[in-house]
Amino acid sequence: MDKLNIDGYQSLYNAVLVILPRLLLVIFIEIFAYFFLRLYKDGLSEIKYFQNELTNIEAILMSAEISYLTGDKESLKLTLAVLAKTERNYVLKKGETTVELERAKSDSEMSKSMISGVSDFMKNVNKK
C-alpha cells in the first residue's frame, strides 16, 4: 500500500474519481443541448419555408386581385394560370436535389463523424 502512495497512483486514482463524474455530466449536457438546439434550428428552418410559401401565394393573389380590379383580363388570365400551375407536391427527378436535402445530408454526415469520433476516442481510452 505504501508503494502505491509513493508512486502517486493512489492520488491519481482519487483525482480521476473526483473529475470523471463531472466530465461525464458535462458530456451528457453537451449532447442534450446539441439535440435540442438542432430541433430548434430545424423548427426555424420550417417556419422560414412556410413563411416563404405564404409570401409567394399572397403575391400571386395580390396580382390577381389588382388585375381583376383594373379590368385587365389578359393579366388576370396569366396570373390565374401561374396560380393553377403552382405545384405544392413537387417530385424531384433522378439526380435533382434541393438546398434542404443537401443540408440534411451534411448534417447527417457530421453527426455520423461525431459519433464515430467519440466511439474511437472511447475505444482508445479503454485500451489504455
Backbone as CSV, one residue per row, in Angstrom:
resi,resn,N_x,N_y,N_z,CA_x,CA_y,CA_z,C_x,C_y,C_z
1,MET,0.821,-1.194,0.000,0.000,0.000,0.000,0.864,1.258,0.000
2,ASP,1.989,1.207,0.715,2.882,2.360,0.742,3.478,2.616,-0.633
3,LYS,3.717,1.531,-1.365,4.294,1.691,-2.696,3.347,2.467,-3.612
4,LEU,2.005,2.259,-3.489,1.035,2.989,-4.297,1.087,4.481,-3.991
5,ASN,1.193,4.815,-2.735,1.256,6.225,-2.358,2.562,6.858,-2.826
6,ILE,3.643,6.095,-2.803,4.933,6.631,-3.213,4.948,6.902,-4.713
7,ASP,4.398,5.992,-5.511,4.411,6.172,-6.967,3.374,7.188,-7.432
8,GLY,2.440,7.565,-6.615,1.453,8.559,-6.993,0.194,7.970,-7.607
9,TYR,0.090,6.656,-7.669,-1.087,6.051,-8.263,-2.338,6.302,-7.426
10,GLN,-2.205,6.290,-6.143,-3.369,6.493,-5.281,-3.924,7.907,-5.456
11,SER,-3.073,8.911,-5.531,-3.557,10.277,-5.706,-4.159,10.459,-7.104
12,LEU,-3.596,9.793,-8.119,-4.153,9.844,-9.465,-5.538,9.192,-9.487
13,TYR,-5.655,8.070,-8.795,-6.932,7.370,-8.708,-7.987,8.262,-8.045
14,ASN,-7.613,8.931,-6.973,-8.548,9.832,-6.291,-8.936,11.007,-7.182
15,ALA,-7.982,11.533,-7.937,-8.272,12.650,-8.834,-9.237,12.219,-9.936
16,VAL,-9.036,11.025,-10.466,-9.936,10.513,-11.506,-11.335,10.310,-10.937
17,LEU,-11.433,9.810,-9.725,-12.746,9.616,-9.098,-13.487,10.928,-8.886
18,VAL,-12.770,12.002,-8.684,-13.394,13.304,-8.497,-13.765,13.929,-9.850
19,ILE,-12.888,13.824,-10.826,-13.082,14.509,-12.110,-14.014,13.751,-13.052
20,LEU,-13.981,12.436,-13.058,-14.748,11.636,-14.015,-16.255,11.893,-13.967
21,PRO,-16.910,11.917,-12.801,-18.354,12.201,-12.805,-18.682,13.589,-13.362
22,ARG,-17.843,14.552,-13.062,-18.072,15.903,-13.581,-17.909,15.938,-15.103
23,LEU,-16.897,15.261,-15.586,-16.650,15.209,-17.025,-17.806,14.509,-17.740
24,LEU,-18.296,13.417,-17.192,-19.423,12.703,-17.792,-20.693,13.557,-17.777
25,LEU,-20.892,14.335,-16.722,-22.046,15.227,-16.661,-21.953,16.309,-17.737
26,VAL,-20.779,16.860,-17.929,-20.589,17.880,-18.966,-20.848,17.288,-20.345
27,ILE,-20.338,16.093,-20.603,-20.565,15.436,-21.897,-22.048,15.186,-22.113
28,PHE,-22.753,14.725,-21.083,-24.191,14.480,-21.192,-24.952,15.770,-21.501
29,ILE,-24.604,16.846,-20.820,-25.277,18.133,-21.045,-25.000,18.636,-22.453
30,GLU,-23.788,18.472,-22.947,-23.442,18.914,-24.303,-24.249,18.146,-25.350
31,ILE,-24.370,16.841,-25.190,-25.144,16.031,-26.139,-26.615,16.416,-26.076
32,PHE,-27.122,16.602,-24.883,-28.515,17.003,-24.681,-28.784,18.358,-25.334
33,ALA,-27.877,19.317,-25.133,-28.029,20.652,-25.714,-27.942,20.592,-27.231
34,TYR,-27.027,19.790,-27.755,-26.894,19.652,-29.209,-28.195,19.142,-29.811
35,PHE,-28.808,18.164,-29.190,-30.057,17.593,-29.686,-31.156,18.651,-29.741
36,PHE,-31.359,19.394,-28.663,-32.441,20.375,-28.625,-32.138,21.613,-29.463
37,LEU,-30.897,22.006,-29.566,-30.564,23.134,-30.434,-30.769,22.771,-31.900
38,ARG,-30.509,21.514,-32.242,-30.766,21.068,-33.605,-32.260,21.062,-33.905
39,LEU,-33.071,20.632,-32.953,-34.524,20.689,-33.128,-34.989,22.129,-33.304
40,TYR,-34.433,23.025,-32.527,-34.787,24.438,-32.621,-34.419,24.986,-33.996
41,LYS,-33.232,24.652,-34.478,-32.775,25.115,-35.789,-33.682,24.571,-36.899
42,ASP,-34.060,23.306,-36.795,-34.964,22.720,-37.793,-36.330,23.396,-37.766
43,GLY,-36.803,23.734,-36.573,-38.084,24.434,-36.448,-38.041,25.807,-37.099
44,LEU,-36.940,26.525,-36.886,-36.789,27.834,-37.531,-36.731,27.705,-39.047
45,SER,-36.086,26.663,-39.516,-35.999,26.433,-40.955,-37.382,26.164,-41.547
46,GLU,-38.193,25.394,-40.852,-39.552,25.115,-41.328,-40.409,26.381,-41.320
47,ILE,-40.265,27.195,-40.289,-41.008,28.461,-40.233,-40.616,29.338,-41.416
48,LYS,-39.331,29.404,-41.711,-38.851,30.197,-42.837,-39.437,29.677,-44.151
49,TYR,-39.468,28.364,-44.325,-40.004,27.767,-45.543,-41.482,28.105,-45.717
50,PHE,-42.285,27.900,-44.665,-43.722,28.153,-44.772,-44.024,29.643,-44.944
51,GLN,-43.229,30.497,-44.314,-43.410,31.938,-44.490,-43.128,32.334,-45.933
52,ASN,-42.118,31.723,-46.531,-41.792,31.982,-47.926,-42.928,31.521,-48.845
53,GLU,-43.500,30.366,-48.561,-44.625,29.874,-49.361,-45.827,30.813,-49.248
54,LEU,-46.123,31.262,-48.035,-47.241,32.198,-47.852,-47.003,33.505,-48.612
55,THR,-45.781,34.004,-48.567,-45.459,35.240,-49.273,-45.647,35.065,-50.777
56,ASN,-45.207,33.942,-51.318,-45.366,33.687,-52.758,-46.843,33.645,-53.150
57,ILE,-47.647,32.945,-52.380,-49.077,32.838,-52.697,-49.760,34.191,-52.562
58,GLU,-49.415,34.946,-51.511,-50.005,36.277,-51.328,-49.655,37.204,-52.484
59,ALA,-48.424,37.116,-52.991,-48.022,37.968,-54.116,-48.831,37.621,-55.365
60,ILE,-49.033,36.354,-55.626,-49.809,35.945,-56.804,-51.270,36.357,-56.646
61,LEU,-51.826,36.162,-55.459,-53.217,36.548,-55.236,-53.394,38.070,-55.317
62,MET,-52.414,38.817,-54.827,-52.487,40.274,-54.922,-52.452,40.702,-56.383
63,SER,-51.616,40.046,-57.160,-51.545,40.341,-58.585,-52.874,40.023,-59.266
64,ALA,-53.495,38.913,-58.901,-54.794,38.562,-59.482,-55.861,39.578,-59.078
65,GLU,-55.825,40.007,-57.824,-56.807,40.988,-57.350,-56.652,42.330,-58.067
66,ILE,-55.412,42.776,-58.238,-55.176,44.043,-58.947,-55.617,43.925,-60.402
67,SER,-55.332,42.781,-61.010,-55.766,42.567,-62.401,-57.280,42.599,-62.506
68,TYR,-57.952,42.018,-61.536,-59.410,41.999,-61.543,-59.975,43.399,-61.345
69,LEU,-59.400,44.145,-60.386,-59.901,45.488,-60.095,-59.653,46.471,-61.242
70,THR,-58.550,46.301,-61.958,-58.269,47.194,-63.078,-58.962,46.747,-64.359
71,GLY,-59.510,45.549,-64.347,-60.232,45.048,-65.509,-59.328,44.514,-66.606
72,ASP,-58.087,44.258,-66.296,-57.136,43.716,-67.274,-57.298,42.200,-67.342
73,LYS,-58.109,41.751,-68.294,-58.458,40.330,-68.382,-57.260,39.466,-68.796
74,GLU,-56.401,39.972,-69.648,-55.228,39.197,-70.093,-54.287,38.948,-68.919
75,SER,-54.035,39.978,-68.141,-53.179,39.848,-66.961,-53.811,38.918,-65.937
76,LEU,-55.127,38.991,-65.790,-55.836,38.108,-64.857,-55.698,36.662,-65.295
77,LYS,-55.819,36.397,-66.596,-55.663,35.032,-67.108,-54.269,34.498,-66.819
78,LEU,-53.244,35.341,-67.064,-51.871,34.916,-66.814,-51.623,34.643,-65.329
79,THR,-52.147,35.508,-64.499,-51.961,35.350,-63.055,-52.644,34.089,-62.551
80,LEU,-53.855,33.843,-62.992,-54.566,32.634,-62.571,-53.903,31.376,-63.126
81,ALA,-53.320,31.478,-64.324,-52.596,30.334,-64.887,-51.367,30.009,-64.036
82,VAL,-50.647,31.041,-63.612,-49.479,30.831,-62.743,-49.918,30.211,-61.416
83,LEU,-51.014,30.704,-60.873,-51.514,30.165,-59.613,-51.942,28.707,-59.778
84,ALA,-52.558,28.370,-60.884,-53.001,26.998,-61.130,-51.823,26.058,-61.375
85,LYS,-50.742,26.565,-61.976,-49.582,25.723,-62.276,-48.721,25.443,-61.050
86,THR,-48.917,26.200,-60.008,-48.086,26.044,-58.820,-48.294,24.651,-58.236
87,GLU,-47.221,23.895,-58.215,-47.268,22.512,-57.715,-46.683,22.487,-56.302
88,ARG,-47.484,22.104,-55.341,-47.035,22.073,-53.943,-46.416,20.742,-53.562
89,ASN,-46.686,19.701,-54.316,-46.132,18.374,-54.027,-45.183,17.980,-55.155
90,TYR,-44.195,18.805,-55.373,-43.266,18.615,-56.479,-42.411,17.373,-56.227
91,VAL,-42.302,16.520,-57.239,-41.482,15.319,-57.158,-40.183,15.582,-57.905
92,LEU,-39.083,15.348,-57.225,-37.779,15.571,-57.842,-37.456,14.444,-58.813
93,LYS,-36.855,14.814,-59.931,-36.395,13.815,-60.887,-35.070,13.254,-60.403
94,LYS,-34.667,12.142,-61.010,-33.423,11.495,-60.607,-32.241,12.442,-60.830
95,GLY,-31.430,12.589,-59.806,-30.261,13.459,-59.895,-30.518,14.876,-59.419
96,GLU,-31.787,15.273,-59.228,-32.092,16.615,-58.741,-32.027,16.640,-57.226
97,THR,-31.742,17.797,-56.690,-31.677,17.950,-55.236,-32.111,19.361,-54.866
98,THR,-32.325,19.577,-53.585,-32.684,20.896,-53.087,-31.684,21.309,-52.013
99,VAL,-31.748,22.560,-51.629,-30.859,23.064,-50.580,-31.132,22.324,-49.269
100,GLU,-32.400,22.088,-48.988,-32.762,21.406,-47.743,-32.231,19.969,-47.719
101,LEU,-32.326,19.277,-48.847,-31.808,17.908,-48.904,-30.296,17.880,-48.712
102,GLU,-29.600,18.815,-49.333,-28.148,18.887,-49.183,-27.764,19.225,-47.746
103,ARG,-28.519,20.116,-47.123,-28.259,20.477,-45.725,-28.499,19.271,-44.816
104,ALA,-29.554,18.513,-45.086,-29.838,17.324,-44.286,-28.734,16.283,-44.449
105,LYS,-28.238,16.098,-45.673,-27.136,15.158,-45.897,-25.893,15.599,-45.137
106,SER,-25.603,16.889,-45.189,-24.437,17.424,-44.497,-24.552,17.234,-42.989
107,ASP,-25.731,17.521,-42.439,-25.954,17.337,-41.002,-25.819,15.875,-40.608
108,SER,-26.344,14.996,-41.448,-26.269,13.559,-41.175,-24.824,13.083,-41.172
109,GLU,-24.047,13.529,-42.163,-22.643,13.139,-42.235,-21.858,13.683,-41.044
110,MET,-22.170,14.915,-40.634,-21.481,15.500,-39.488,-21.806,14.724,-38.213
111,SER,-23.066,14.342,-38.055,-23.460,13.573,-36.869,-22.761,12.223,-36.853
112,LYS,-22.704,11.564,-38.009,-22.025,10.262,-38.085,-20.554,10.388,-37.735
113,SER,-19.907,11.443,-38.242,-18.484,11.614,-37.960,-18.246,11.927,-36.487
114,MET,-19.158,12.699,-35.887,-19.016,12.995,-34.457,-19.183,11.735,-33.621
115,ILE,-20.173,10.919,-33.971,-20.420,9.687,-33.217,-19.252,8.722,-33.383
116,SER,-18.736,8.593,-34.603,-17.600,7.693,-34.815,-16.352,8.222,-34.097
117,GLY,-16.186,9.543,-34.050,-15.058,10.121,-33.325,-15.130,9.843,-31.837
118,VAL,-16.311,9.994,-31.271,-16.483,9.700,-29.841,-16.264,8.215,-29.589
119,SER,-16.780,7.375,-30.485,-16.606,5.933,-30.350,-15.133,5.550,-30.405
120,ASP,-14.390,6.114,-31.365,-12.956,5.840,-31.466,-12.209,6.317,-30.224
121,PHE,-12.614,7.480,-29.732,-11.972,8.014,-28.520,-12.192,7.084,-27.330
122,MET,-13.425,6.594,-27.200,-13.743,5.698,-26.074,-12.980,4.373,-26.207
123,LYS,-12.825,3.881,-27.433,-12.056,2.645,-27.635,-10.595,2.852,-27.252
124,ASN,-10.030,4.006,-27.631,-8.650,4.300,-27.282,-8.468,4.446,-25.782
125,VAL,-9.442,5.041,-25.113,-9.370,5.196,-23.665,-9.431,3.823,-22.987
126,ASN,-10.301,2.962,-23.489,-10.444,1.633,-22.899,-9.207,0.769,-23.118
127,LYS,-8.476,0.966,-24.204,-7.273,0.195,-24.479,-6.162,0.545,-23.507
128,LYS,-6.142,1.803,-23.067,-5.066,2.253,-22.158,-5.386,1.766,-20.803
